[in-house]
Amino acid sequence: MKMPRVECPECERRIAAGMVAGRPGKGRLWRHDPTERSELFGDALVSCTGSLGIVDLPAPVQLEFEEPDEPAEQEPAAEALVGPLGTLAMF
């Protein structure tokens, strides 16, 4: 599943955010390192202070369908679907 990416409020990097149960429109940022980690902390594992923070998720985009120019074919009449034994065809 592809997760939306949201800008971290601390380091301003785009980080994946998973949905938070019971809070529609909110997401929790995944754990990530600060951009200057190697310069400031060397090989130590240090999380960005914005890691695991709750942020607003981007609103989903609603797809729009175009109306066809020509009318669609009409369904055959019910009488044309009746089989030789008087049964109605399902498919």
QUIZI-V176324 format. One line per field, one symbol per residue. ss: DSSP state (H for helix, E for strand, - for the rest). A space follows every 10 residues. Layout:
# QUIZI-V176324
ss=???
This chain:
# QUIZI-V176324
ss=----EEE--- ---EEEEEE- -----EEEE- --E---HHHH H-----E--- ---EEE---- ---------- -------HHH HE-----E-- -
